[in-house]
């Protein structure tokens, strides 16, 4: 199943202009607080980290479990993240 199949479209009604319109938004694959691994090009896993903020549909920032910002606060592509499932 591709990430596009998992994506749900939501519509937000906005009247910031003279005429109301529907602004398109997407549900990102990961949400704030999700525990994730960063996948290396060799398939290795780095982490786990927590999703600190969602910048866009495809990017987020990460933090350590203690709340400290990880990866120098730089945006990380969600395509290289894998959700961490713990028992």
N, C-alpha and C positions, 0 to 999 in steps of 0.2 A: 504494500500500500504506500503510495507516494505521499509526501507531505502536503501536496495540493489536494489530495482526497480528504485529508484530515482537516483542512482549513474550512472554517465556517465563515460566511460573510454576514456581517451585521450592518445595519444601516442606522446612522445617527442623524436625527433631524436637527438642523441648525438654522437659526434665523439671524445670524450676525450680519447678513447682507440686507439689502432692501427687500429682496424676495426670498422666501424660505427655499431651501434646497436640501437634498439628501446627500450627506457626505459619506463616502464608503470607508469602512474600516474593516480590519481583519483580526481574527483571534490568532495571536502568535502561538507557535508550537510549544513554547515554554512560558511559564508565568513566574512572577517574583516569588522567591522562596523555594522553587524547585531545586532539587539536588541533582547536579549534572557532572559528567566527566567531559573533559576536552580531549578529543581524539587526535592523536598524532598521525602523520602521514604513513607511519609504519603500523598503524592500528593500535598503538599503545594508548593507555588511558592516563590522563593527568587529572588529579583531583582526589576526592570530590570537592566541588564548589557549590555555592548557592547562587541562583540568579538574583542579582542585586536590583537591576532595573531593566526594563524592556524599552529599548530605544526606538525600534521599528519592528516591522514584521520579520525582519531577518537578522537583527542585531540586538545584543544585550550586553550588560556589564555583569561581572561576577564578583563574589566576595567569598571569604573564608567563613567557616561556620561560626567563628567568633565575631563576625560582623566587619572585619577589616577588609577593605577593598583589595581585590586580587587583580593580577595582570596590569598593574599600574593604572587601573580605571579605564583602560582602553576598551573600545567596543570589540566584541567577539561575534563572529558569524555563527548563527544558530545551526548552520549546516554541519559544523564540526563538533557539535555537542551531542551527547548521548545521555538520556535520563538515567539516573542512578536508582535502581530498585533495591531496597534493602528489606531483609526479612524481619 
